[in-house]
Amino acid sequence: MPFIRNDEAVVHEIHGGRFFSYVRPATGSRDLAAWRVEIPAGMVGPTHTISEEETFCVLSGRLRLTIDGESAELGVGDAAVAPAGSALGVANTTDQPARMWVATRVGLTAVLADGSTVTPPWAQ
């Protein structure tokens, strides 16, 4: 099934964000996962260490991404790459919501600062 319609996205909510899962094994992908995330105004996500490379593209609003201690403010059309094993943080420091497209390999996990592991269902 090579085509995934918007209304077929599965929505997950965690840490204040809404994740709309499109590309994953359940929709026909073998190796890749991709989703849209909505990040509310003022939200600061927890820093986490990722097991797989992730790519990001801002669709609307502005976001601050921090990758291994290096931060950048990104606007519409800006992109970033976080290598596997890097510490990642995402924050929306504005008063407007933001949306971002994210892609990675299937099987991504994330380790939070407290040592707990998150297995995001949108990347499985």
Protein Blocks (a to p, Z undefined) as FASTA:
>chain_A
ZZccfklpccddeehiacddfbdfknopakbccddddddehiacdddddfbdcddddfbh
jddddeehiacdddehiacdddehiacddddfbfbdcdddddddehiacddfkopacddf
klZZ
